[in-house]
Amino acid sequence: MKHKMKLVAALLISSIIFVATPSFAFAAFDSVNQQGDSGGEVKELQDYLMTKGLFPYHTSTGYYGEITENAVKNFQANRNLQVDGMAGPETKQALQVLRRGDIGKQVIHIQTQLDQAGYESDADGIYGSGTATIVEEFQRDNGLSADGIAGPSTRRALDRIAAPGSAAGKEFTAESTAYTADCTGCSGVTKMGIDLEKYPDANVIAVDPDMIPLGSIVEVEGYGTAIAADIGGDINNNRIDVFIPSQQGALNWGRKDVKIRVIE
């Protein structure tokens, strides 16, 4: 089969790739992070919380403040862990387990790895039934428990085969419109759980995930750097909707073509 032939090639290459490239798809995360901490590990923690729909802010800041602490507490409560708001090894390991319903950059990483391994996975940033089925196939082929959940063993197996990827570098022209948090039919909360009424300074766009994976960071002409964190019924193909807090501002934006570049 196609994917098994590609898998052999990928295994031969992976020994070279991972000598020089650390795996950030499934980090050790042995330290404990808590309120007041900052840095890359905190930023990655926030990315995982956003993947679970529990980090309501619009960007991972790398600072462990009250928002992060509350998000960690919510996750701990959901997973029946000790609820202390501190991200220790047990909490971090649980966060890194990807499953159906997760959305964002960490999902994009394993979808691109699966595709590199020959499993023809679409990198849309959404861990739906399609991704779960492909993960099950990968698990069966690699002698793992086929539960469709990307836990430690599955992610280590993927890391041995391929480096995590993204949609970075993709560029195209899109037809854009604008929306507000209180538009007709809007909940004010994006698909990724960002509360636009609470954070009106957010640069967020609604996208077709087949064009721009959810969780991607993009540069939008005339709008700036934004996160692709929402979807919409009329947002298909080369269409985007930019979030603007005021109705007048959204009307002023109108309908126009803009250049899009995916940064990460």
SULSUL-V105975 format. One line per field, one symbol per residue. ss: DSSP state (H for helix, E for strand, - for the rest). phi: phi as a letter, one per 20 degrees, with the letter a starting at -180 (. if undefined). burial: + if it has 24 or more other C-alpha atoms within 12 Angstrom, else -. A space follows every 50 residues. Layout:
ss = ???
phi = ???
burial = ???
This chain:
ss = -HHHHHHHHHHHHHHHHHHH------------E----E-HHHHHHHHHHH H-----------E--HHHHHHHHHHHHH--------E-HHHHHHH--E-- --E-HHHHHHHHHHHH---------E--HHHHHHHHHHHHH--------E -HHHHHHHHHH---------EEEEEEEEE---------E-----E----- ---EEE----------EEEE---EEEEEEE--------EEEEE---HHHH HHH--EEEEEEE--
phi = .gffffffffffffffgefddfedfcfflfeddbgofbpfffffgfffff femddffebfendedfffgffffffgffdlefecmdeegfffffffeebg ofbpgffggfffffffendleeedmdedfffffffgfffffdmdfedmde egffffffffebfgcbegnfcadcedccbdfdfgneendfgeneefffcf efeccecegfecgfofecddgncofbdecbcbgeecleccceecfdffff fffmcbecedceeb
burial = ------+--++--+--------+++++-+--+++------++-+++++++ ++++++++++-++++-++++++++++--------++++-+++++++++++ ++++++++++++++++++++++++++++--+++++++++-------++++ ++++++++++++++++++-----++++++++------++++++++++-+- -++++++++-++++++++++--+-++++++++--+--++++++++----- --+----+-+++++
